[in-house]
């Protein structure tokens, strides 16, 4: 989710809730029988884009990572600042450094992983970026790549990684075609509620809201599982997920359905939260349609940025209003939009409050901001729509 700059005096008044970043799963932290295994360290490369929509992978990993200990972000345009302060106005001691050389000087040992932390529209490395990734490999770093360009298919990267005995992980690379799964309809055997977090645009904070909601429900004692559908959520450490925009379209619904069924059978959850992609109304993306078809959600939470004038990367396309997106979603799928969440980019605290009141009155559904308002408001949005979950909580308290 892109956030406002803390340089603004009005923006600085916004109260941001601590999201926290952890290097181990909560179950491991509380289990004395689990051995203390060192969490791999990582640098995130996000040149010129940290805190912006195209830097959403870096933004997400800085806010929350179960898989890696994030040591620093590389972005020369914001070097010297604290990454948490840039994102949420709350320092988290993750520094932003100028380049890879400064990162090597700052740490006694070479970090374990180099993470490419951007999601450019092209999905490809630029020529200068190729050299930077190769430099990381030559210095003994494993590479985590979330682009559509698969580095394991590139002879130069393969040769360098073998020479240095390091691993390249292409997050978006789908399973072999003969292993891809078609839709079966068995999603209807998943008996717990399924909530899809969709949006009115891409790079608008769907994953952030889905992640906050999932962790908040877990903290309340509800067994919630999140299904990432993009590269960032998978990098953050989810056990279940599929980078849907890299799967051949014939298999998208089936791959998502099968992933949800796997999580249901493996975790016996009380609720499943599915991360959205793009927007159903956006002509550049089809992924929202596959998510609605493959997950058959019982409810949808819609994410919207009131101050965003046009679609991300498409300045000729005005942003839709939430009401039109809700009408489209509910006409396309047998589901209901149960709430609206605000992305507060370029908004003051007063503007957030006014937007919440405006959309509550206009849409007659709960409205909140997952980052700038109490998390309980987001959690209650779900609990009020699914009384069985509320009853489970009440019984557990008794």
Secondary structure, 3 states (H helix, E strand, C coil): CCCCCCCCCCHHHCCCCCCCCCCCCHHHHHCCCCCCCCCEEEEEECCCCCCCHHHHHHHHHHHCCCCEEEEEEECHHHCCCEHHHHHHCCCCCCEEECCHHHHHHHCCCCCCEEEECCCCCCCCCCHHHHHHHHHHHHCCCEEEECCCCCHHHCHHHHHHHHHHCCCEEECCCCCCHHHCCCCCCHHHHCCCEEEEEEECCCCCCHHHHHHHHHHHHHHCCCCEEEEECCHHHHHCCCCCECCHHHCCHHHHHHHHHHHHHHHHHHHCCCEEEEECCCCCCCCCCCHHHHHHHHHCCCEEEEEECCCCCEECCEEEEECCCHHHHHHHHHHHCCCCEEEEEECCCCCCHHHHHHHHHHHHHHHCCEEECCCCCCHHHHHHHHHCCCHHHHHHHHHHHC
